[in-house]
Amino acid sequence: MYYNYKYSSLFHFISYTIFGLPISLLLTKKLPRFSIISLLWYLLISSIVYYIFYNLTYNPVSFIKNYEVYIYIVSTSVVYWFWYNILVPKPS
């Protein structure tokens, strides 16, 4: 059971780094801090990553019907958006 969480966390970290980091760098240059548009981008990226992960591990038919999916997508997007806006300096 512990190993499932370990591999799941590693997979999420790698996939958010591959998808989220380039978008974050691009948005940092073009949008002000704590922009709602950047949050919407993070929601989109989080939805794509979680959909891929869900299809690899669970039954893809129940993806839309499961409310936990939406909680996970929104929470990861908001946390990533918040911490990225605080920790990464704005380029000059």
Beta strands, then each sheet from edge to edge (+ up, - down):
end
